[in-house]
Amino acid sequence: MAVDLTKHEVPVASRGTCFLCGQEFGSGQLGQEHVFAKWLQGKFCLWDRTLVLLNGTEIPYRSLKTPACAACNNVSLSKVEAKVARALPDGAAAVRALGHEVLYLWVAKMFFGILYAEALLPLDRKAREAESILEPGALDGFRFMHLTMQAARTSLTFNSDETKYHSSIMVFPVQEHPNPAERFMYRDDVNFGCVAVRLGTVGVICVTDGGAQERLADEVFAALYSHQLHPLQFEEISAKVFAKARTFTRTPKYISTHVNGESTFLQMPMGGLSESPIFADYDHEEYARMLATFTSHPLHLIWPGDGSVQTWIRSYKEPYFIDVAEHPWP
């Protein structure tokens, strides 16, 4: 379907406005899209579990919904969800084979969907008229993400001489936790556009960084893409990627063209006129604190003070195998 993106704007959050296409609902068209799809909630028993919002409060996964028109909810987004749902039982290789666009759309729908919902939810849920958790205007800071999410309903072409895609997408095989209640994990970093999701035997990490980390990961993480990671090891990788995102020194730039309903995005070279490196020096202490948070291990064990940081992977070239059946975590 051809969609005119020449004057694209992020919709101001409203219960009568579709979070994806931005169209206002007509009479009788009001719909709600589960931010975490019903199939996902069913498969990983999320219906009665809770997610922590930006203000520290919790909300059941089943209650986290965002306004969506019938076309976006039942057609555009349903196609994306169906592809992921079909591939997931066949493991990481099948999920990776879905390609960057499908995985990006699937992750971005959750990431942006949470933000849109938080722009509608009252800061004090006991006071319905209270200000919202997220200032509605803050959504405008995710303009490029929302623009590229339109690939769910129209044709978008991405070109770059440096990277595969406008976001880094990494998919890892993970051992399935023996406890069904521990087979799903979602975490994000709103400030740096990072998402990590563990779904049984698959771990997906996405960073909206012009594909910079994926290019690096293809060298550093190569052996991990075929290694059966322990869930704790996937947390270690996630913390590493999230911490690395904080050292990114560029803001990717794009030239877009929109002709006859076809949109093309050309990513400009990240080096540009700057001689500074794409990533700044790595802050090992910040990484250690993040790893402690991700794994719920005490900081003094993660960061003993001798300059080293705890690792369960040990070597990226020859990763250490930990049997989750013998050593379940969490």
Backbone bond lengths (Angstrom), bond angles and torsions (degrees), N, CA, C in turn:
res aa  C-N    CA-C-N  psi(-1)  N-CA   C-N-CA  omega(-1)  CA-C   N-CA-C  phi
1 M - - - 1.464 - - 1.522 109.27 -
2 A 1.324 116.72 130.08 1.459 121.32 178.67 1.526 109.48 -78.05
3 V 1.320 115.35 131.40 1.462 121.86 179.27 1.524 107.89 -130.80
4 D 1.316 116.34 131.12 1.462 120.74 -179.68 1.528 109.79 -80.44
5 L 1.347 116.02 112.00 1.457 120.80 -178.87 1.525 112.62 -106.04
6 T 1.324 116.92 10.47 1.470 119.61 -175.78 1.523 112.33 -64.53
7 K 1.313 117.58 -28.73 1.462 120.71 -179.64 1.530 110.44 -121.48
8 H 1.328 115.08 38.43 1.457 119.82 -176.33 1.530 111.96 -63.93
9 E 1.318 115.73 135.48 1.453 122.25 174.64 1.522 109.07 -136.31
10 V 1.323 115.86 149.82 1.456 120.12 175.19 1.526 107.77 -73.51
11 P 1.324 118.21 128.21 1.469 118.89 -178.39 1.520 111.70 -66.70
12 V 1.317 115.55 142.14 1.457 120.41 172.38 1.527 106.87 -70.98
13 A 1.320 116.58 129.03 1.460 120.55 -174.27 1.518 111.52 -57.17
14 S 1.313 114.99 126.95 1.457 122.19 179.52 1.519 108.30 -153.57
15 R 1.301 116.96 145.04 1.463 120.31 179.51 1.526 111.59 -69.61
16 G 1.326 116.79 -10.73 1.452 120.23 178.31 1.520 113.15 -109.82
17 T 1.353 117.02 17.97 1.460 121.49 -178.04 1.525 110.22 -128.39
18 C 1.322 116.64 129.02 1.463 121.41 179.63 1.525 109.87 -64.44
19 F 1.317 116.05 130.77 1.467 120.01 -176.62 1.517 112.35 -70.38
20 L 1.341 118.16 -19.01 1.460 120.45 -177.73 1.528 111.62 -96.89
21 C 1.324 118.57 -58.97 1.465 120.27 -175.45 1.523 112.66 -87.86
22 G 1.341 117.43 -17.15 1.454 120.42 177.95 1.509 115.02 81.17
23 Q 1.330 117.06 4.52 1.463 119.91 -179.39 1.526 110.70 -78.83
24 E 1.324 115.25 142.75 1.454 119.34 175.59 1.523 109.08 -78.54
25 F 1.330 114.76 144.95 1.455 119.36 -178.83 1.528 110.87 -74.65
26 G 1.326 114.21 141.18 1.451 119.36 171.67 1.519 109.13 -85.92
27 S 1.313 115.77 177.67 1.451 120.98 179.74 1.526 110.67 -59.18
28 G 1.322 116.59 127.39 1.459 121.46 177.19 1.517 114.14 79.56
29 Q 1.329 118.54 6.63 1.455 120.70 -177.28 1.521 113.90 -103.02
30 L 1.317 118.51 -0.71 1.452 121.18 -175.02 1.518 110.65 -57.77
31 G 1.314 116.06 128.30 1.452 121.30 179.62 1.512 111.07 -138.13
32 Q 1.319 116.45 160.40 1.453 122.34 179.53 1.532 108.75 -130.23
33 E 1.315 115.29 128.48 1.457 121.59 177.26 1.520 108.73 -101.60
34 H 1.334 117.12 128.45 1.459 119.54 173.26 1.529 108.27 -67.37
35 V 1.327 116.89 125.25 1.463 120.22 179.08 1.523 109.49 -60.03
36 F 1.316 116.77 -42.93 1.457 122.65 171.71 1.529 106.23 -103.65
37 A 1.315 115.77 113.06 1.467 121.31 -169.85 1.526 112.78 -55.35
38 K 1.331 115.57 152.82 1.465 120.99 -178.95 1.525 111.82 -57.69
39 W 1.338 116.80 -39.76 1.469 118.70 -178.84 1.526 110.24 -63.33
40 L 1.335 116.31 -36.48 1.460 121.72 -179.71 1.528 110.20 -69.24
41 Q 1.330 115.91 -43.63 1.461 120.26 178.77 1.524 110.67 -63.44
42 G 1.327 116.23 -38.85 1.459 119.57 179.44 1.522 112.26 -68.58
43 K 1.315 116.32 -44.04 1.463 120.91 -176.48 1.524 111.93 -65.20
44 F 1.347 116.69 -35.99 1.458 119.94 -175.10 1.530 113.12 -113.52
45 C 1.337 116.18 20.19 1.468 121.60 173.40 1.529 112.09 53.07
46 L 1.332 115.88 48.44 1.459 120.54 -176.54 1.520 113.27 -94.42
47 W 1.303 117.48 -11.11 1.463 121.61 -169.93 1.531 112.37 -51.01
48 D 1.319 116.81 -43.07 1.469 120.27 -177.12 1.524 112.74 -103.12
49 R 1.343 117.19 2.27 1.456 119.46 176.97 1.531 109.61 -85.60
50 T 1.319 116.86 164.96 1.459 119.75 -174.82 1.525 111.88 -120.37
51 L 1.325 114.17 155.47 1.460 123.87 178.15 1.526 107.62 -117.00
52 V 1.324 117.03 139.30 1.462 121.20 179.50 1.531 109.34 -87.34
53 L 1.333 116.22 128.33 1.458 122.25 -179.19 1.528 110.69 -90.80
54 L 1.334 116.12 176.26 1.459 121.14 -175.50 1.527 113.37 -59.87
55 N 1.323 117.05 -29.89 1.467 119.78 -178.20 1.527 112.39 -89.88
56 G 1.337 116.78 8.78 1.456 120.82 177.21 1.510 114.84 87.46
57 T 1.332 118.46 -5.41 1.457 120.83 177.49 1.528 109.65 -83.23
58 E 1.316 115.70 165.32 1.455 120.61 -178.50 1.527 110.07 -114.55
59 I 1.329 114.47 151.57 1.461 120.53 177.78 1.521 107.91 -141.35
60 P 1.328 118.94 138.56 1.463 120.18 177.10 1.530 110.59 -62.18
61 Y 1.303 116.62 141.96 1.462 120.34 177.58 1.528 110.56 -54.20
62 R 1.324 116.93 -38.13 1.466 120.44 -176.94 1.528 111.85 -65.02
63 S 1.346 116.51 -24.50 1.460 120.42 -176.79 1.522 113.22 -93.09
64 L 1.326 117.15 -7.29 1.460 119.87 -177.89 1.527 108.85 -85.83
65 K 1.315 114.66 100.22 1.462 121.32 -177.05 1.520 109.50 -130.49
66 T 1.321 114.78 159.64 1.459 119.93 178.34 1.519 108.65 -138.13
67 P 1.336 118.65 145.32 1.466 120.95 -177.94 1.527 111.74 -62.10
68 A 1.316 116.05 133.29 1.469 121.16 179.16 1.518 109.01 -148.11
69 C 1.317 115.71 137.00 1.462 119.80 178.40 1.522 109.25 -72.41
70 A 1.327 116.21 166.17 1.464 120.69 -176.90 1.520 112.06 -60.93
71 A 1.332 117.53 -39.85 1.461 120.37 -177.66 1.525 111.34 -66.11
72 C 1.323 117.48 -44.70 1.468 120.56 -179.63 1.525 111.40 -71.04
73 N 1.323 116.34 -41.25 1.456 121.26 -177.59 1.522 111.82 -70.19
74 N 1.312 116.70 -53.86 1.462 121.46 -170.48 1.520 114.91 -89.82
75 V 1.326 116.89 -13.17 1.466 119.35 -178.40 1.533 110.51 -118.65
76 S 1.308 117.63 -71.36 1.468 121.81 -172.48 1.522 112.78 -59.55
77 L 1.329 116.40 -54.79 1.461 119.62 -176.85 1.520 112.07 -75.19
78 S 1.317 117.09 -31.19 1.466 120.21 178.47 1.521 111.54 -63.14
79 K 1.340 116.97 -35.04 1.467 120.14 178.51 1.525 110.65 -64.33
80 V 1.322 116.04 -40.86 1.469 120.36 179.40 1.525 109.81 -65.35
81 E 1.333 116.38 -48.22 1.462 120.22 -179.37 1.524 111.27 -60.43
82 A 1.326 116.85 -40.50 1.466 120.70 -178.61 1.524 111.43 -63.30
83 K 1.317 117.44 -38.96 1.469 121.00 179.74 1.525 111.06 -64.61
84 V 1.335 116.39 -43.76 1.460 119.92 179.51 1.526 110.41 -67.49
85 A 1.318 117.19 -42.83 1.463 121.42 -179.17 1.528 111.27 -61.63
86 R 1.332 117.57 -38.37 1.468 120.73 179.99 1.525 111.93 -71.13
87 A 1.328 116.40 -36.51 1.468 120.07 -175.40 1.524 112.69 -79.20
88 L 1.319 117.80 -31.37 1.458 122.02 -171.02 1.535 114.08 -55.12
89 P 1.347 120.31 -43.88 1.469 119.29 -179.00 1.525 113.86 -61.25
90 D 1.324 118.10 -20.79 1.460 121.53 -179.00 1.523 113.17 -91.88
91 G 1.318 117.68 4.22 1.449 121.04 171.22 1.507 116.00 90.62
92 A 1.341 114.14 -172.87 1.460 121.94 -171.78 1.524 113.03 -60.94
93 A 1.322 117.67 -40.87 1.471 120.15 -177.88 1.521 110.73 -61.40
94 A 1.337 116.85 -41.42 1.466 120.80 -179.89 1.522 110.90 -68.89
95 V 1.319 116.91 -39.82 1.471 120.75 178.55 1.526 109.61 -66.58
96 R 1.331 117.29 -43.04 1.467 120.84 178.32 1.526 111.07 -60.92
97 A 1.320 115.63 -35.57 1.465 120.59 -178.56 1.526 112.94 -67.83
98 L 1.326 118.28 -14.75 1.469 120.83 176.66 1.519 111.23 -62.85
99 G 1.328 116.34 -25.28 1.455 120.16 177.64 1.511 113.20 93.53
100 H 1.317 114.00 164.39 1.466 121.34 -174.47 1.527 113.16 -61.78
101 E 1.313 117.31 -44.40 1.460 118.86 -173.47 1.517 111.89 -63.69
102 V 1.327 117.78 -47.14 1.466 120.67 -179.14 1.518 111.01 -61.91
103 L 1.339 116.82 -46.50 1.456 119.58 -177.95 1.524 111.67 -67.45
104 Y 1.323 116.38 -38.40 1.462 119.48 176.92 1.534 110.54 -61.85
105 L 1.311 117.16 -47.00 1.459 120.72 -179.27 1.521 111.22 -61.15
106 W 1.324 115.80 -39.88 1.466 120.11 -178.82 1.525 110.70 -65.78
107 V 1.327 116.45 -44.53 1.467 120.83 179.62 1.531 110.89 -70.44
108 A 1.332 116.75 -44.48 1.460 120.87 -177.74 1.521 111.47 -63.48
109 K 1.330 116.96 -34.32 1.469 120.10 178.26 1.527 110.34 -60.38
110 M 1.340 117.61 -40.46 1.462 120.55 178.16 1.529 110.56 -71.02
111 F 1.332 116.22 -47.90 1.465 121.36 -176.97 1.527 111.10 -60.19
112 F 1.337 116.66 -54.08 1.462 120.07 -177.64 1.524 110.31 -72.35
113 G 1.339 116.84 -33.80 1.458 120.34 179.14 1.521 112.18 -60.87
114 I 1.337 116.23 -40.00 1.469 120.14 176.83 1.524 109.86 -62.34
115 L 1.341 116.46 -45.49 1.460 120.16 -179.35 1.531 111.19 -62.17
116 Y 1.320 116.68 -42.73 1.464 120.21 -179.40 1.530 109.83 -63.27
117 A 1.341 115.51 -42.13 1.464 119.39 178.55 1.527 110.66 -63.75
118 E 1.335 117.42 -38.59 1.467 120.73 -179.90 1.524 111.62 -70.09
119 A 1.322 116.76 -23.24 1.465 119.88 175.69 1.523 111.15 -76.60
120 L 1.333 116.77 -9.35 1.461 121.65 178.13 1.524 112.76 -109.26
121 L 1.329 117.17 -26.20 1.455 120.77 -177.81 1.532 110.57 -78.16
122 P 1.336 118.01 136.04 1.472 120.17 179.47 1.517 111.52 -68.53
123 L 1.327 115.69 143.44 1.456 121.60 178.99 1.523 110.00 -57.33
124 D 1.323 115.20 -41.71 1.464 121.47 174.00 1.517 106.27 -107.19
125 R 1.341 116.69 105.31 1.456 119.49 -172.48 1.531 112.71 -68.82
126 K 1.329 116.43 -11.79 1.457 119.34 176.57 1.525 111.48 -83.56
127 A 1.338 115.77 -16.08 1.468 120.98 179.79 1.523 108.21 -115.07
128 R 1.291 118.00 98.99 1.460 123.22 -172.55 1.523 112.60 -61.51
129 E 1.336 117.41 -24.87 1.455 120.45 -177.59 1.528 112.51 -94.06
130 A 1.320 117.40 4.78 1.462 120.72 -178.88 1.520 110.82 -68.53
131 E 1.337 116.47 162.65 1.458 119.88 177.02 1.519 109.37 -63.76
132 S 1.324 116.22 157.30 1.459 120.51 -175.49 1.522 111.66 -77.83
133 I 1.328 115.50 160.05 1.471 121.60 178.95 1.523 109.82 -57.41
134 L 1.321 116.24 -44.74 1.456 121.84 -179.76 1.517 109.18 -116.90
135 E 1.313 117.25 128.96 1.455 120.96 176.31 1.525 108.88 -57.57
136 P 1.355 118.51 123.71 1.472 120.39 -176.53 1.525 113.72 -51.50
137 G 1.324 117.39 -35.75 1.455 119.91 -179.38 1.512 113.39 -66.99
138 A 1.353 116.65 -17.05 1.464 120.36 -179.02 1.524 111.39 -66.46
139 L 1.315 117.06 -21.80 1.459 120.47 179.14 1.525 111.96 -62.17
140 D 1.336 116.11 -24.71 1.453 119.61 -178.58 1.532 111.45 -64.89
141 G 1.327 116.49 -20.15 1.453 120.27 176.66 1.509 112.79 -69.43
142 F 1.328 117.04 -9.95 1.457 122.19 179.76 1.532 110.02 -112.49
143 R 1.333 114.78 34.37 1.462 121.10 -176.43 1.534 112.14 -58.44
144 F 1.338 116.92 -47.36 1.466 118.64 -177.05 1.525 111.09 -67.75
145 M 1.329 117.28 -38.94 1.461 119.37 176.52 1.522 110.57 -59.77
146 H 1.320 116.07 -47.10 1.465 119.02 -178.51 1.523 111.06 -65.19
147 L 1.331 116.58 -37.36 1.465 120.11 177.97 1.521 110.54 -62.28
148 T 1.320 117.66 -47.20 1.468 120.15 -178.00 1.524 112.04 -72.36
149 M 1.327 117.43 -19.89 1.465 119.85 174.16 1.523 111.98 -67.04
150 Q 1.326 116.73 -16.20 1.465 119.82 179.45 1.524 111.57 -67.65
151 A 1.338 117.31 -9.67 1.461 120.92 174.51 1.525 111.25 -61.44
152 A 1.333 117.00 -16.52 1.462 120.22 176.43 1.522 111.66 -69.54
153 R 1.344 116.75 -20.77 1.461 118.85 -175.72 1.528 114.50 -129.31
154 T 1.338 117.32 1.51 1.461 119.88 176.48 1.520 109.05 -155.75
155 S 1.320 117.03 177.03 1.462 121.35 -176.27 1.527 110.98 -88.96
156 L 1.351 115.72 122.52 1.456 122.17 174.71 1.526 108.37 -126.03
157 T 1.304 115.91 130.28 1.464 121.16 178.79 1.523 109.35 -112.19
158 F 1.332 116.39 133.85 1.456 121.53 179.54 1.519 110.09 -113.55
159 N 1.337 116.56 134.64 1.459 121.43 178.02 1.528 110.36 -130.41
160 S 1.322 115.91 138.91 1.456 121.91 175.71 1.525 108.58 -159.46
161 D 1.310 116.20 142.59 1.459 120.87 175.22 1.519 111.40 -86.40
162 E 1.333 117.35 -6.19 1.461 121.08 -173.86 1.518 114.18 -113.00
163 T 1.322 117.48 -38.77 1.458 120.58 -172.21 1.520 111.76 -128.84
164 K 1.333 115.15 163.30 1.463 121.44 -178.60 1.529 111.86 -75.87
165 Y 1.339 115.86 -29.34 1.464 119.18 -171.79 1.525 108.62 -158.88
166 H 1.323 116.17 168.34 1.465 120.12 -177.71 1.525 112.78 -78.54
167 S 1.311 117.83 -3.03 1.457 122.69 174.98 1.522 108.95 -139.00
168 S 1.317 116.35 148.17 1.459 120.38 176.02 1.519 109.05 -78.40
169 I 1.331 116.16 129.00 1.457 122.20 177.50 1.519 107.86 -125.01
170 M 1.329 116.83 121.05 1.462 121.36 179.65 1.524 109.25 -126.67
171 V 1.326 116.85 130.52 1.460 122.26 -177.38 1.523 108.86 -123.84
172 F 1.342 116.87 125.90 1.452 122.25 -175.79 1.531 111.39 -123.54
173 P 1.333 117.64 144.99 1.466 119.87 170.80 1.522 109.79 -76.82
174 V 1.322 116.57 136.82 1.464 122.18 -178.33 1.524 108.70 -130.99
175 Q 1.310 116.83 142.00 1.456 120.29 175.27 1.529 109.86 -68.79
176 E 1.309 115.47 139.69 1.464 119.42 -179.57 1.521 110.61 -77.07
177 H 1.306 115.82 128.14 1.459 121.19 -179.36 1.531 110.16 -65.40
178 P 1.333 118.15 138.74 1.476 119.76 -179.89 1.519 113.31 -64.56
179 N 1.327 117.58 -22.16 1.458 121.42 179.17 1.528 108.95 -97.21
180 P 1.341 118.57 114.81 1.472 120.81 -178.48 1.523 113.49 -53.83
181 A 1.322 118.02 -29.76 1.465 121.68 -177.98 1.521 111.98 -71.41
182 E 1.350 117.85 -12.40 1.463 121.49 -177.47 1.528 112.55 -110.96
183 R 1.315 117.44 18.52 1.464 120.45 -175.25 1.527 113.96 -93.58
184 F 1.323 116.18 -3.54 1.469 119.30 179.99 1.516 110.04 -126.93
185 M 1.332 115.26 138.89 1.459 121.62 175.13 1.518 108.04 -147.02
186 Y 1.326 115.95 134.97 1.466 121.71 173.09 1.512 108.00 -132.05
187 R 1.331 116.65 131.97 1.460 120.82 172.37 1.525 108.34 -146.81
188 D 1.326 115.71 151.05 1.459 119.32 177.81 1.521 110.02 -144.53
189 D 1.314 114.35 165.01 1.458 122.90 174.75 1.520 106.08 -127.42
190 V 1.323 115.97 101.94 1.456 121.69 -174.30 1.524 111.69 -62.02
191 N 1.312 117.19 -38.51 1.464 121.04 -175.23 1.521 113.35 -69.23
192 F 1.339 117.11 -26.37 1.460 119.76 -175.64 1.522 112.90 -122.14
193 G 1.337 117.47 13.40 1.454 122.06 172.65 1.512 114.87 61.44
194 C 1.349 117.01 41.27 1.467 121.41 -179.06 1.526 111.08 -111.05
195 V 1.326 116.19 141.32 1.462 122.14 175.61 1.520 108.46 -138.77
196 A 1.334 116.52 136.34 1.458 121.99 172.21 1.520 107.96 -129.67
197 V 1.329 116.73 131.40 1.462 122.08 -179.88 1.519 108.30 -132.76
198 R 1.318 116.56 128.90 1.469 120.79 172.94 1.514 108.20 -112.00
199 L 1.344 115.83 125.44 1.455 122.05 -174.61 1.531 108.86 -128.82
200 G 1.318 116.14 82.91 1.454 119.25 -180.00 1.509 112.63 66.20
201 T 1.324 116.55 -102.19 1.460 121.59 -176.84 1.522 113.10 -99.94
202 V 1.324 117.45 11.84 1.464 121.32 -176.54 1.519 110.22 -133.57
203 G 1.323 116.28 135.64 1.453 121.75 173.50 1.514 109.58 -120.63
204 V 1.330 117.49 129.31 1.464 122.67 -178.38 1.521 109.13 -121.75
205 I 1.331 116.27 131.86 1.465 121.87 175.41 1.524 108.02 -125.36
206 C 1.331 115.81 134.34 1.462 121.59 179.00 1.525 109.09 -131.47
207 V 1.332 116.07 135.81 1.463 121.73 176.29 1.523 108.32 -133.07
208 T 1.316 117.37 128.58 1.465 120.92 -179.39 1.530 109.14 -85.61
209 D 1.326 115.06 78.70 1.469 121.06 -172.32 1.524 113.35 -134.17
210 G 1.325 116.57 25.43 1.456 118.73 -179.07 1.515 113.72 70.89
211 G 1.338 117.13 15.61 1.457 121.41 179.37 1.515 114.61 82.24
212 A 1.345 116.78 9.67 1.468 120.38 -174.47 1.523 112.66 -63.33
213 Q 1.325 117.62 -45.72 1.465 118.98 -177.53 1.526 112.21 -70.56
214 E 1.309 117.30 -33.11 1.466 118.58 179.33 1.524 110.61 -64.07
215 R 1.307 116.14 -39.29 1.461 120.18 178.14 1.525 110.19 -61.19
216 L 1.328 116.34 -40.10 1.461 121.29 177.60 1.528 110.74 -70.99
217 A 1.329 116.46 -40.77 1.458 121.38 -177.63 1.528 112.19 -65.15
218 D 1.325 117.20 -32.16 1.458 119.96 178.37 1.521 111.39 -59.23
219 E 1.319 116.56 -25.62 1.466 121.11 177.01 1.531 110.95 -91.14
220 V 1.327 116.88 -49.14 1.464 120.95 -172.88 1.526 112.70 -77.84
221 F 1.337 117.29 -40.80 1.463 121.85 -173.69 1.525 113.76 -97.72
222 A 1.312 118.95 9.82 1.468 121.57 -171.91 1.527 112.97 -49.40
223 A 1.333 117.97 -46.19 1.466 121.12 -177.68 1.521 112.39 -70.45
224 L 1.347 116.87 -22.59 1.464 120.33 -178.02 1.521 112.49 -75.45
225 Y 1.311 117.12 -20.86 1.461 120.27 -178.83 1.530 112.45 -69.47
226 S 1.320 117.36 -14.15 1.462 120.81 177.81 1.526 111.97 -121.89
227 H 1.328 117.36 5.84 1.462 122.68 -179.07 1.522 109.85 -94.00
228 Q 1.334 116.67 136.35 1.454 120.57 178.28 1.538 108.84 -78.45
229 L 1.320 114.67 94.28 1.458 120.80 -175.18 1.522 112.10 -71.52
230 H 1.313 115.50 141.93 1.455 121.49 166.75 1.531 106.84 -74.38
231 P 1.343 119.78 146.52 1.480 119.83 178.66 1.522 113.11 -51.59
232 L 1.332 117.48 -35.21 1.458 120.93 178.23 1.531 110.46 -65.21
233 Q 1.319 117.12 -36.38 1.459 120.68 177.91 1.529 111.14 -68.70
234 F 1.333 116.48 -34.77 1.467 119.05 176.22 1.530 110.15 -65.61
235 E 1.326 117.46 -36.50 1.461 120.38 175.70 1.529 110.40 -63.58
236 E 1.323 116.71 -37.79 1.456 120.64 178.79 1.526 110.40 -63.03
237 I 1.332 116.92 -44.52 1.465 120.35 177.88 1.523 110.11 -63.40
238 S 1.331 116.83 -43.08 1.462 120.79 -179.16 1.525 110.50 -60.55
239 A 1.339 116.70 -45.30 1.460 120.32 179.12 1.523 110.51 -62.64
240 K 1.327 116.51 -38.81 1.465 120.91 179.43 1.529 110.68 -62.63
241 V 1.320 116.63 -45.13 1.463 121.41 -179.18 1.524 111.02 -68.05
242 F 1.331 117.04 -43.52 1.460 120.82 179.59 1.536 110.52 -62.06
243 A 1.333 116.44 -42.31 1.463 120.11 179.90 1.525 110.42 -67.76
244 K 1.314 117.29 -38.46 1.462 121.30 178.96 1.522 110.49 -63.81
245 A 1.327 116.87 -36.18 1.467 120.91 179.63 1.521 111.62 -59.23
246 R 1.312 117.02 -28.95 1.464 120.89 -179.06 1.523 112.54 -75.08
247 T 1.324 116.59 -10.69 1.462 120.08 179.33 1.525 111.91 -102.25
248 F 1.333 117.94 1.05 1.461 122.47 -178.61 1.527 109.63 -67.13
249 T 1.301 116.70 126.41 1.471 120.61 -172.79 1.522 113.62 -102.84
250 R 1.317 118.24 5.30 1.458 120.75 -176.11 1.532 111.51 -117.07
251 T 1.311 115.26 156.93 1.459 122.52 166.42 1.525 105.60 -117.27
252 P 1.327 118.46 106.92 1.466 120.16 -176.82 1.523 111.79 -54.55
253 K 1.322 115.75 138.47 1.461 122.60 179.62 1.528 110.11 -114.11
254 Y 1.318 116.11 146.84 1.458 120.70 -175.84 1.520 111.30 -135.39
255 I 1.320 114.16 147.40 1.460 121.38 168.70 1.524 105.96 -110.79
256 S 1.306 116.11 124.64 1.465 119.76 -177.88 1.519 110.93 -115.20
257 T 1.305 114.21 145.44 1.458 120.92 174.17 1.519 108.41 -128.37
258 H 1.318 115.52 142.56 1.462 121.00 -179.03 1.526 107.55 -132.77
259 V 1.314 116.07 105.41 1.465 121.27 -176.22 1.524 109.29 -129.38
260 N 1.327 115.52 123.06 1.466 121.19 176.99 1.529 112.59 51.58
261 G 1.322 115.39 41.91 1.460 119.37 177.57 1.512 114.71 80.29
262 E 1.334 118.21 -0.28 1.460 121.84 178.44 1.525 109.04 -103.84
263 S 1.322 116.93 128.02 1.457 121.53 -177.71 1.519 110.58 -113.47
264 T 1.326 115.82 134.57 1.461 122.25 179.27 1.522 109.20 -128.06
265 F 1.331 116.08 136.93 1.459 121.75 178.58 1.525 109.17 -119.79
266 L 1.306 115.98 123.27 1.455 122.28 176.32 1.519 108.25 -106.13
267 Q 1.332 116.26 118.82 1.456 120.12 179.09 1.525 109.50 -84.28
268 M 1.319 115.67 126.91 1.449 120.72 179.69 1.527 110.43 -73.32
269 P 1.344 118.48 152.26 1.473 121.13 178.92 1.518 111.18 -55.43
270 M 1.321 116.48 133.22 1.462 120.35 -176.01 1.520 112.73 -72.15
271 G 1.320 116.78 -23.40 1.459 119.25 178.28 1.508 111.17 -66.70
272 G 1.328 116.16 -42.85 1.461 121.56 179.41 1.516 111.20 55.28
273 L 1.322 115.84 -139.49 1.456 121.35 178.63 1.529 112.04 -95.24
274 S 1.329 116.30 0.72 1.458 120.06 -177.15 1.523 110.66 -86.72
275 E 1.321 115.36 142.33 1.452 120.99 176.45 1.533 111.18 -97.15
276 S 1.308 117.07 -4.28 1.462 120.64 -179.64 1.530 109.93 -74.53
277 P 1.330 117.88 151.44 1.468 120.74 -179.84 1.527 111.39 -67.21
278 I 1.313 116.16 156.40 1.465 121.61 -179.63 1.527 110.86 -66.34
279 F 1.328 116.35 -34.41 1.461 121.02 176.75 1.530 109.38 -115.74
280 A 1.330 115.83 135.66 1.467 120.42 176.98 1.530 109.36 -78.65
281 D 1.325 116.48 178.28 1.460 120.77 179.48 1.525 110.35 -58.38
282 Y 1.314 115.19 140.24 1.459 122.38 -177.41 1.527 110.01 -77.47
283 D 1.316 117.20 131.10 1.459 122.08 179.83 1.532 108.43 -94.93
284 H 1.323 116.26 99.76 1.462 120.73 -175.13 1.528 112.01 -65.67
285 E 1.321 117.46 -34.58 1.462 118.93 179.31 1.527 110.83 -68.44
286 E 1.330 117.01 -40.60 1.467 119.67 177.53 1.516 110.17 -62.67
287 Y 1.342 116.10 -42.01 1.463 119.91 176.62 1.522 110.71 -60.96
288 A 1.332 117.53 -43.56 1.459 121.45 -179.58 1.526 110.71 -60.33
289 R 1.325 117.04 -41.73 1.468 120.41 179.39 1.534 110.38 -65.66
290 M 1.323 116.25 -38.68 1.456 119.78 178.67 1.529 110.29 -67.35
291 L 1.330 116.72 -41.80 1.465 120.75 179.10 1.523 110.71 -63.25
292 A 1.314 116.96 -38.83 1.463 120.76 177.33 1.524 110.80 -62.60
293 T 1.333 115.77 -41.17 1.467 120.26 178.57 1.528 110.80 -66.57
294 F 1.314 117.23 -45.19 1.463 121.34 -177.41 1.530 111.76 -64.34
295 T 1.328 116.80 -37.66 1.464 120.59 -173.85 1.526 113.64 -99.17
296 S 1.341 117.12 -7.81 1.467 122.50 -177.11 1.527 112.11 61.40
297 H 1.322 116.36 27.07 1.459 121.36 175.02 1.538 108.66 -95.61
298 P 1.319 117.92 146.43 1.473 120.67 179.68 1.533 111.50 -59.32
299 L 1.317 115.96 140.55 1.451 120.40 -177.35 1.525 111.92 -60.33
300 H 1.349 117.41 -35.11 1.465 118.49 -177.06 1.524 112.19 -67.61
301 L 1.345 116.96 -20.11 1.464 119.89 174.72 1.525 110.92 -85.44
302 I 1.319 116.14 -34.61 1.459 120.88 178.80 1.522 110.82 -73.36
303 W 1.326 115.74 -39.26 1.474 122.93 -174.35 1.529 107.78 -128.33
304 P 1.337 117.39 82.11 1.468 120.63 -173.67 1.517 114.96 -70.98
305 G 1.333 117.79 -8.42 1.458 119.65 176.40 1.506 115.08 99.85
306 D 1.334 116.29 1.96 1.464 119.14 179.03 1.531 112.48 -102.61
307 G 1.347 115.71 14.01 1.459 120.32 179.54 1.513 113.72 92.31
308 S 1.334 117.24 -10.90 1.462 120.62 -179.89 1.521 110.55 -93.50
309 V 1.341 116.26 158.89 1.457 122.89 176.16 1.522 107.68 -126.44
310 Q 1.324 116.33 135.42 1.454 121.89 179.92 1.528 110.57 -54.43
311 T 1.329 116.14 137.93 1.465 120.57 175.75 1.518 109.96 -138.10
312 W 1.313 116.01 136.92 1.454 121.70 174.65 1.532 110.70 -100.75
313 I 1.310 115.83 -13.51 1.474 120.37 177.60 1.520 110.17 -85.10
314 R 1.311 116.27 -36.27 1.458 125.31 178.96 1.523 111.87 72.22
315 S 1.318 118.54 -70.79 1.460 121.73 -178.20 1.526 109.69 -123.89
316 Y 1.326 117.05 127.93 1.461 119.70 178.86 1.524 111.03 -72.20
317 K 1.318 117.80 -24.59 1.464 120.59 178.77 1.528 111.62 -80.31
318 E 1.326 116.54 -35.01 1.459 121.85 178.19 1.531 107.99 -133.64
319 P 1.339 116.81 74.97 1.471 120.48 -175.07 1.523 112.83 -60.71
320 Y 1.315 114.37 143.77 1.460 122.18 -179.11 1.526 109.89 -76.68
321 F 1.332 116.66 136.94 1.463 120.60 179.30 1.524 109.95 -95.00
322 I 1.332 115.13 128.23 1.463 121.86 175.41 1.527 106.74 -122.48
323 D 1.315 117.58 123.30 1.458 121.93 -178.41 1.533 108.95 -79.49
324 V 1.332 116.65 116.82 1.460 119.99 -177.30 1.532 111.47 -67.90
325 A 1.336 118.18 -25.40 1.464 120.38 178.27 1.519 110.93 -68.09
326 E 1.351 116.46 -34.47 1.449 121.36 179.27 1.534 112.07 -86.68
327 H 1.335 115.10 -30.35 1.463 120.60 -177.15 1.529 109.53 -130.14
328 P 1.332 117.91 69.87 1.475 119.52 -178.42 1.521 111.58 -66.78
329 W 1.315 114.08 140.85 1.468 121.52 173.09 1.509 107.38 -150.93
330 P 1.297 121.32 138.04 1.479 124.52 -1.28 1.515 110.52 -76.70
